[in-house]
Amino acid sequence: MDLTDAAKPMALSGTSEWGVLLIHGFTSTPGSLALWAQGLHRTLGASVSVPLLPGHGTRWEDLNTVKWEDWEAAVLAAFDRLAAIHPRVAVGGLSMGGTLACLVAARRPQTAALVLVNHLMWLGNPALFLAPLIKHLAASMPAVAGDIKKAGVVEPAYDRTPTGGVDQFRRLLKVVRPLLPALTVPTLMFKSRHDHVIPLNSTLKTMARLGSKQKDLIWLDHSYHVATLDDDLAVIVQTSSRFLREIIR
């Protein structure tokens, strides 16, 4: 798949006090969040930034050459650019993007809100735990991208899963999980009941451990993992827009 267009970072300039940082998932691109970004820009008047994470949007081999700290630096820089202009900045993410969104909220306590879509915080897949070994035996595994119910829709992502990148993702999770109890930012989570990539208990564990007093979970019945390209897109746009408006009130 040619990822050239989907890999371009998005920057939509809005008219409201809101800036929103959206972070794509592992092996994916900003194109997987384009419709959500456009929806928030349209309904909320928000400025929306969707950066391209290092190692993504080129060749899958490139994802074996980066560290999780490179992803952290990229999303923090994007947050800071929004915060320099907007008094309120929300952070949202899909899958690993949700993991990074939690890290941003921990590193930037002024974060006004978190919105997580099928985020990954716990995974029972043994490949994640064996990644330090597997990466020395094989450079890649079959793709994890593309779990979409809607016919004819393809996620713009790598067609292989780089094992070195998986190991960095594992390291990222070990850093972020202990931070959850200290996060008090208002949080909205979406979880697809039929997600074939991340188990339901990943979201439930986050709900239990997150320190936020305001944390809501919306179940998605008509989408698989990549819900931002699936049949529940309108639910995600409308509910996240309403959530941010209510924070202002």
Secondary structure as the mmCIF struct_conf table of DSSP 4:
data_model
#
loop_
_struct_conf.conf_type_id
_struct_conf.id
_struct_conf.beg_label_comp_id
_struct_conf.beg_label_asym_id
_struct_conf.beg_label_seq_id
_struct_conf.end_label_comp_id
_struct_conf.end_label_asym_id
_struct_conf.end_label_seq_id
TURN_TY1_P TURN_TY1_P1 THR A 4 ALA A 7
BEND BEND1 LYS A 8 LYS A 8
STRN STRN1 MET A 10 LEU A 12
BEND BEND2 THR A 15 GLU A 17
STRN STRN2 TRP A 18 ILE A 23
TURN_TY1_P TURN_TY1_P2 PHE A 26 THR A 27
HELX_RH_3T_P HELX_RH_3T_P1 PRO A 30 LEU A 33
HELX_RH_AL_P HELX_RH_AL_P1 ALA A 34 LEU A 44
STRN STRN3 SER A 47 VAL A 50
HELX_LH_PP_P HELX_LH_PP_P1 PRO A 51 LEU A 53
TURN_TY1_P TURN_TY1_P3 PRO A 54 GLY A 55
BEND BEND3 GLY A 57 THR A 58
HELX_RH_3T_P HELX_RH_3T_P2 TRP A 60 ASN A 64
BEND BEND4 THR A 65 THR A 65
HELX_RH_AL_P HELX_RH_AL_P2 TRP A 68 ALA A 83
TURN_TY1_P TURN_TY1_P4 ALA A 84 ILE A 85
BEND BEND5 PRO A 87 PRO A 87
STRN STRN4 ARG A 88 LEU A 94
TURN_TY1_P TURN_TY1_P5 SER A 95 SER A 95
HELX_RH_AL_P HELX_RH_AL_P3 MET A 96 ARG A 107
TURN_TY1_P TURN_TY1_P6 PRO A 109 GLN A 110
STRN STRN5 ALA A 113 VAL A 117
BEND BEND6 ASN A 118 ASN A 118
BEND BEND7 MET A 121 MET A 121
HELX_RH_AL_P HELX_RH_AL_P4 PRO A 126 PHE A 129
TURN_TY1_P TURN_TY1_P7 LEU A 130 LEU A 130
HELX_RH_AL_P HELX_RH_AL_P5 ALA A 131 LEU A 137
BEND BEND8 ALA A 139 ALA A 139
STRN STRN6 SER A 140 PRO A 142
BEND BEND9 LYS A 150 LYS A 150
TURN_TY1_P TURN_TY1_P8 ALA A 151 GLY A 152
BEND BEND10 ALA A 157 ALA A 157
BEND BEND11 ASP A 159 ASP A 159
STRN STRN7 ARG A 160 PRO A 162
HELX_RH_AL_P HELX_RH_AL_P6 THR A 163 VAL A 176
HELX_RH_3T_P HELX_RH_3T_P3 ARG A 177 ALA A 182
BEND BEND12 VAL A 185 VAL A 185
STRN STRN8 THR A 187 SER A 192
TURN_TY1_P TURN_TY1_P9 ARG A 193 HIS A 194
BEND BEND13 HIS A 196 ILE A 198
HELX_RH_AL_P HELX_RH_AL_P7 LEU A 200 ARG A 209
BEND BEND14 LYS A 213 GLN A 214
STRN STRN9 LYS A 215 LEU A 220
BEND BEND15 ASP A 221 HIS A 222
BEND BEND16 HIS A 225 HIS A 225
HELX_RH_3T_P HELX_RH_3T_P4 ALA A 227 LEU A 229
BEND BEND17 ASP A 230 ASP A 230
TURN_TY1_P TURN_TY1_P10 ASP A 231 ASP A 232
HELX_RH_AL_P HELX_RH_AL_P8 LEU A 233 ILE A 248
#
